[in-house]
Amino acid sequence: MNLKFLETFVWVARLKSFRLTADKLFTTQASISSRIAVLEGELGVKLFLRDSRGVSLTPEGLKVLDYAEQMMDTMQALKQSIETRSSKVGRIRIGVMDTVIHTWLSPLVARMMDSYPQVEIELVADTSLNLCDQLQKGFLDLVLQTDLLRQESIRSLELASHPMGWIVASNSIYNREYANLAELARERIITYSKNSLPHQEVLSLMQANGVSAPRLNCVNSVSAITRLLRDGFGIGALPPVLVSEELARGELTLLAIDQRPPNLQVVVSWRVGVDLVDEVVVLCQQVLERYAQKVGENYIVLAG
C-alpha cells in the first residue's frame, strides 16, 4: 500500500475537499481523485461520498481513517527520530573505570556510534576516584564508576552491580580449602587500587573478621590483576565476570568461600545540562540489560 496515497486520503478526510487537498499537496485535483480511486480498489471499499455539500467519509472510510492516522503518526515519529539522531554533532567526554572497559564498554560505544554517527566520543580510562574528580571539575561529561555522587550540578544513578569473589590460579599453591576468612587473609590478596571503594570493602570485611592488618596488594589495572593471578602470585578479590573466560577454560578457580566482599557497584554520573548525556544514560541502561541477559545473574545484577 502506497503511503503517499494514505496521506492523501487523510488530508481529504480532514479538509473535506479534493481541491483543497490538491492545493495542500501541490498537485492536481485529478491526481488526488486517482490516488483515492487506487486506494479504494486496494481496500475493496468506498471511502468517500460526494454530494452538493462536499465530501464525507463512508462508515468504512471512518474505520480506515483511524488506522491511516496512526500510520502517519508512526512515520512522522520515525522521521523525526532519524533526523534527530543523525543531526547530532559535537563531542561527549566519557570516563570509564577498568571494570566497564573489560565488560560492556564495546557494546555501548557501538550503540553510540550507530545512534550518533557525527558525535565525537572521547574516552578516558582511570580509577573511580580520579574520574569523579574530573567530572566535578568539568573535564568530563559522564563517568561510569563505583560511587554515587551527591552534588547540585551532577546526577548519579546506580545501573548494576557485580558479585565479588576470591579467585586463584588453578595450578597455584593458593588453590586449596580455607577454614575461614582469617586463614585466607594470611595469604597475599590482590585487589583494586588503594582507597577505592572495592579496596575499602575488602579491608572492612577483613577487619570485621578479626584481621587487623591483611596483606593487601593494590593494583589499579584489571589486566595487571588478571595477569598476576594467572601467574600464581596471590588471591584476587575481584568480580568473576572480569575473568569469565579464564574460569571457563579452567585457568582460574573461584574459591568456595561464603564470606565475600559486597557487590561492586556500577554507577553512571553525569553533568546536568550537557547536550546528549541524558540519551547516553538511557543507552547505558539498554546495553546493560542486554549484557545481563547474556552473562547471567552470577556475573551481574541489574539495579532495581
Backbone torsions as a table, in degrees:
resi	resn	phi	psi	omega
1	MET	NA	132.1	-176.8
2	ASN	-76.8	121.2	-178.6
3	LEU	-66.4	-30.1	177.7
4	LYS	-65.2	-35.9	178.3
5	PHE	-69.1	-37.4	176.0
6	LEU	-63.4	-42.0	178.3
7	GLU	-62.2	-41.2	176.6
8	THR	-59.5	-44.9	179.0
9	PHE	-58.8	-43.8	-179.0
10	VAL	-62.4	-42.9	-178.5
11	TRP	-69.9	-36.9	175.4
12	VAL	-61.7	-41.9	179.4
13	ALA	-64.6	-37.5	-178.5
14	ARG	-75.7	-42.7	-176.0
15	LEU	-88.0	-15.9	-180.0
16	LYS	55.5	37.9	-178.9
17	SER	-161.7	129.7	175.5
18	PHE	-71.2	-35.9	-178.2
19	ARG	-67.5	-47.2	179.3
20	LEU	-63.7	-35.3	177.5
21	THR	-66.3	-39.2	177.5
22	ALA	-61.2	-42.3	177.6
23	ASP	-64.6	-41.2	-178.9
24	LYS	-62.6	-40.9	-175.0
25	LEU	-98.3	9.4	176.2
26	PHE	55.1	51.1	176.9
27	THR	-143.8	-168.6	-177.2
28	THR	-99.1	159.5	178.3
29	GLN	-64.7	-33.7	178.3
30	ALA	-64.7	-38.3	178.1
31	SER	-65.1	-39.6	178.3
32	ILE	-63.2	-45.1	179.3
33	SER	-61.3	-39.6	-179.7
34	SER	-65.4	-42.0	179.7
35	ARG	-63.3	-43.6	-179.3
36	ILE	-65.6	-38.3	179.4
37	ALA	-63.9	-42.3	178.6
38	VAL	-63.9	-42.9	-179.9
39	LEU	-63.3	-41.4	178.0
40	GLU	-64.6	-36.8	178.0
41	GLY	-65.9	-40.2	179.8
42	GLU	-67.3	-38.2	-177.2
43	LEU	-86.3	-20.1	179.1
44	GLY	75.5	21.8	178.9
45	VAL	-138.3	160.3	174.2
46	LYS	-90.5	130.4	-173.7
47	LEU	-96.3	-33.4	-175.9
48	PHE	-127.6	151.8	169.2
49	LEU	-113.0	133.5	178.4
50	ARG	-114.2	134.0	174.7
51	ASP	-147.0	-170.8	-176.3
52	SER	-63.6	-22.5	-178.8
53	ARG	-87.2	-7.9	178.4
54	GLY	126.9	-142.7	-175.0
55	VAL	-116.5	135.9	176.4
56	SER	-137.9	154.7	-179.6
57	LEU	-79.2	142.8	170.8
58	THR	-79.0	167.0	175.4
59	PRO	-55.2	-39.0	177.0
60	GLU	-67.8	-36.3	178.2
61	GLY	-63.2	-36.7	177.3
62	LEU	-61.7	-40.9	179.0
63	LYS	-65.9	-43.5	-178.7
64	VAL	-65.0	-36.3	-177.7
65	LEU	-59.7	-41.8	-178.7
66	ASP	-59.4	-47.7	-179.9
67	TYR	-69.4	-38.6	-178.7
68	ALA	-63.6	-40.8	178.9
69	GLU	-65.8	-38.4	176.9
70	GLN	-62.4	-42.0	179.2
71	MET	-65.3	-39.5	178.4
72	MET	-65.7	-41.7	178.1
73	ASP	-62.8	-40.6	179.2
74	THR	-64.5	-42.9	179.1
75	MET	-64.7	-39.7	179.1
76	GLN	-65.1	-42.2	178.6
77	ALA	-63.5	-40.6	178.6
78	LEU	-62.9	-44.6	179.8
79	LYS	-62.4	-43.6	179.7
80	GLN	-63.8	-39.7	179.3
81	SER	-62.8	-45.6	-179.2
82	ILE	-65.5	-43.8	-179.3
83	GLU	-63.9	-42.1	-178.2
84	THR	-64.5	-46.0	-176.9
85	ARG	-67.2	-45.7	-174.5
86	SER	-73.3	-21.8	-176.6
87	SER	-90.3	-8.3	178.6
88	LYS	-64.4	129.1	177.8
89	VAL	-131.5	170.7	177.9
90	GLY	116.3	-150.8	-175.2
91	ARG	-144.1	143.4	172.7
92	ILE	-127.7	132.3	-176.0
93	ARG	-104.4	116.0	-174.1
94	ILE	-119.3	130.4	175.9
95	GLY	-105.1	137.4	-176.7
96	VAL	-134.8	139.5	173.8
97	MET	-83.0	163.8	-175.6
98	ASP	-56.9	-38.7	-177.2
99	THR	-59.2	-41.0	178.6
100	VAL	-69.3	-40.2	179.9
101	ILE	-57.0	-39.6	-175.3
102	HIS	-90.1	6.8	179.9
103	THR	-125.7	-80.1	-170.0
104	TRP	-119.3	16.9	179.0
105	LEU	-65.4	-42.9	-177.1
106	SER	-60.3	-47.1	175.8
107	PRO	-60.2	-35.5	179.0
108	LEU	-65.6	-47.2	180.0
109	VAL	-62.7	-38.4	178.5
110	ALA	-61.6	-43.4	178.4
111	ARG	-64.3	-41.1	-179.7
112	MET	-65.5	-42.2	179.8
113	MET	-65.9	-34.8	178.5
114	ASP	-72.1	-41.0	-176.2
115	SER	-78.2	-34.3	-175.5
116	TYR	-132.2	71.9	-173.1
117	PRO	-63.3	-21.5	-177.9
118	GLN	-98.2	3.2	-179.6
119	VAL	-93.8	131.4	176.4
120	GLU	-81.7	127.4	-179.9
121	ILE	-103.6	117.4	179.0
122	GLU	-107.7	116.6	-176.9
123	LEU	-105.5	136.3	176.2
124	VAL	-125.7	122.4	177.6
125	ALA	-100.4	128.7	-179.3
126	ASP	-164.4	179.4	176.3
127	THR	-73.8	160.2	-179.9
128	SER	-59.4	-40.7	-179.7
129	LEU	-59.5	-46.9	-179.1
130	ASN	-69.1	-37.5	179.3
131	LEU	-63.7	-43.4	177.9
132	CYS	-61.7	-41.2	178.8
133	ASP	-63.2	-42.7	180.0
134	GLN	-68.3	-35.1	177.2
135	LEU	-65.3	-45.7	-179.0
136	GLN	-64.8	-29.4	179.0
137	LYS	-86.0	-4.9	177.4
138	GLY	88.2	10.3	179.7
139	PHE	-82.4	-17.6	177.9
140	LEU	-129.5	155.4	-180.0
141	ASP	-98.5	-30.5	-176.6
142	LEU	-153.1	138.5	178.4
143	VAL	-132.3	148.0	175.8
144	LEU	-115.0	110.1	-172.3
145	GLN	-152.9	-155.9	-169.7
146	THR	-109.7	-9.5	-169.7
147	ASP	-114.1	136.5	172.8
148	LEU	-77.8	116.9	-178.8
149	LEU	-91.1	140.7	179.6
150	ARG	-123.2	99.2	-179.2
151	GLN	-152.3	147.5	-172.8
152	GLU	-59.3	-39.5	-175.4
153	SER	-92.6	5.6	-176.1
154	ILE	-129.0	139.2	175.5
155	ARG	-112.9	147.5	177.7
156	SER	-134.3	147.3	179.7
157	LEU	-146.2	125.3	175.2
158	GLU	-74.6	126.2	-177.7
159	LEU	-94.5	-42.5	-174.6
160	ALA	-168.8	-178.4	173.4
161	SER	-147.7	151.5	179.0
162	HIS	-108.6	125.1	172.8
163	PRO	-58.1	141.5	179.0
164	MET	-96.5	165.0	178.4
165	GLY	-159.8	168.8	175.0
166	TRP	-101.5	118.7	-169.9
167	ILE	-124.9	136.8	-178.3
168	VAL	-136.5	161.6	171.2
169	ALA	-68.2	134.3	-174.8
170	SER	-61.5	-31.8	-177.5
171	ASN	-100.3	18.0	-177.5
172	SER	-96.8	167.6	178.6
173	ILE	-68.1	-15.4	-178.1
174	TYR	-83.3	-10.9	-179.3
175	ASN	-85.1	82.6	179.8
176	ARG	-152.6	178.6	178.6
177	GLU	-83.3	142.6	177.0
178	TYR	-121.7	133.7	-177.3
179	ALA	-65.6	-36.8	-178.5
180	ASN	-161.6	-179.1	-177.5
181	LEU	-68.1	-32.9	179.8
182	ALA	-62.8	-38.1	177.6
183	GLU	-67.5	-42.6	178.6
184	LEU	-62.4	-36.7	-176.3
185	ALA	-67.2	-14.3	176.9
186	ARG	-73.9	-14.1	178.8
187	GLU	-90.1	174.0	179.7
188	ARG	-78.0	120.1	179.8
189	ILE	-103.2	129.3	178.8
190	ILE	-110.8	125.6	-179.4
191	THR	-148.9	-167.4	-174.1
192	TYR	-67.0	173.6	-175.0
193	SER	-59.6	152.4	-176.6
194	LYS	-60.0	137.9	179.7
195	ASN	72.5	1.2	172.6
196	SER	-71.6	162.3	179.7
197	LEU	-59.8	-44.8	177.6
198	PRO	-60.9	-40.0	178.2
199	HIS	-61.8	-44.4	180.0
200	GLN	-65.2	-37.1	179.6
201	GLU	-66.7	-41.4	178.0
202	VAL	-64.3	-44.7	179.9
203	LEU	-61.8	-43.6	179.3
204	SER	-64.1	-40.9	179.2
205	LEU	-62.8	-43.5	179.2
206	MET	-62.4	-46.8	-178.4
207	GLN	-65.1	-35.1	177.5
208	ALA	-66.3	-21.7	178.8
209	ASN	-103.5	23.4	172.0
210	GLY	83.7	10.8	179.3
211	VAL	-101.5	103.3	-173.9
212	SER	-80.1	-30.7	-177.1
213	ALA	-135.2	72.7	-179.9
214	PRO	-68.7	157.0	179.9
215	ARG	-87.5	78.4	-178.4
216	LEU	-92.3	126.7	176.5
217	ASN	-110.1	111.8	-172.6
218	CYS	-93.3	128.3	-178.7
219	VAL	-132.2	132.8	-175.8
220	ASN	-96.5	18.1	-179.7
221	SER	-133.3	122.7	177.6
222	VAL	-62.6	-39.5	178.9
223	SER	-61.0	-41.2	179.6
224	ALA	-67.5	-41.7	177.8
225	ILE	-59.7	-47.0	-178.9
226	THR	-61.2	-42.0	-180.0
227	ARG	-64.8	-43.8	178.6
228	LEU	-61.3	-40.8	179.3
229	LEU	-66.5	-44.6	179.7
230	ARG	-59.9	-33.8	-179.5
231	ASP	-86.1	4.6	172.0
232	GLY	78.5	32.2	-176.2
233	PHE	-92.7	4.5	178.3
234	GLY	161.3	-164.3	180.0
235	ILE	-110.2	124.8	-177.5
236	GLY	-90.4	134.5	171.7
237	ALA	-107.3	96.0	-175.8
238	LEU	-159.2	167.1	178.8
239	PRO	-68.8	130.6	177.7
240	PRO	-58.9	-23.3	-179.9
241	VAL	-59.0	-28.1	-177.8
242	LEU	-72.5	-19.5	-178.7
243	VAL	-127.6	32.2	-176.2
244	SER	-59.9	-37.8	-179.8
245	GLU	-68.7	-42.2	178.3
246	GLU	-65.1	-37.0	176.9
247	LEU	-66.1	-41.2	-179.5
248	ALA	-65.9	-34.4	179.8
249	ARG	-81.7	-8.7	179.8
250	GLY	85.1	6.8	178.8
251	GLU	-72.4	-35.5	178.6
252	LEU	-119.6	156.6	-178.6
253	THR	-130.4	139.0	174.6
254	LEU	-90.7	115.0	-177.8
255	LEU	-67.3	143.0	-178.5
256	ALA	-86.7	74.8	178.6
257	ILE	-123.5	122.1	-175.1
258	ASP	-67.8	-35.5	-178.0
259	GLN	-79.7	107.0	-178.6
260	ARG	-126.4	156.7	174.7
261	PRO	-61.3	155.9	176.5
262	PRO	-58.5	157.6	178.0
263	ASN	-54.8	144.7	177.1
264	LEU	-81.5	116.4	-178.2
265	GLN	-72.7	147.9	169.6
266	VAL	-119.1	114.3	-175.0
267	VAL	-119.9	136.9	171.5
268	VAL	-103.7	129.7	177.5
269	SER	-126.5	140.6	-176.1
270	TRP	-147.6	157.5	179.9
271	ARG	-83.0	133.2	-178.9
272	VAL	-69.8	137.3	174.2
273	GLY	87.0	0.1	178.3
274	VAL	-84.4	130.8	-177.4
275	ASP	-59.1	135.2	172.3
276	LEU	85.3	-19.4	-172.8
277	VAL	-64.1	-36.8	179.8
278	ASP	-61.2	-39.8	178.5
279	GLU	-66.7	-36.9	179.7
280	VAL	-68.0	-35.8	176.5
281	VAL	-59.6	-43.4	178.1
282	VAL	-63.4	-42.2	177.5
283	LEU	-60.6	-40.3	178.0
284	CYS	-57.7	-45.4	-179.3
285	GLN	-63.8	-42.0	-179.2
286	GLN	-66.6	-44.5	-179.8
287	VAL	-64.3	-42.6	179.8
288	LEU	-64.0	-36.6	179.0
289	GLU	-62.1	-43.1	178.3
290	ARG	-68.4	-39.4	179.7
291	TYR	-63.2	-41.2	179.5
292	ALA	-63.8	-38.6	176.9
293	GLN	-63.4	-33.2	-177.4
294	LYS	-74.7	-45.4	-171.6
295	VAL	-95.6	-23.1	177.1
296	GLY	92.9	162.7	-172.4
297	GLU	-72.6	-14.4	175.2
298	ASN	-69.6	-19.9	-177.0
299	TYR	-109.5	-25.2	-179.2
300	ILE	-155.2	143.8	178.0
301	VAL	-126.5	118.8	179.4
302	LEU	-70.0	144.5	178.8
303	ALA	-68.3	140.7	179.5
304	GLY	-74.3	NA	NA
